[in-house]
Amino acid sequence: MKNLSLKMDDNIFTETEKIITRIKKNRNRYINEAVEFYNLLQKRRIISNQLQKESRVVQEESMKVLSEFEKLQDED
């Protein structure tokens, strides 16, 4: 496990302290879970963005192929 020094905005710290007191959870565990959750969220966003980019490329290529097929049909 790595040690980490963290600076947190006062209002976020205060809210966090209130929450961890109510749910009876260790601050370190709470922050670890929060970062883990945020990492998963960011990974999903990265994958989603990549998928959108790749879908646009596939769409463009599909339209080119369709256009070529239409040209072939018109020639017949």
Secondary structure, DSSP 8 states (H G I E B T S, - for coil): ---------HHHHHHHHHHHHHHT--HHHHHHHHHHHHHHHHHHHHHHHHHHHHHHHHHHHHHHHHHHHHHHHHH-
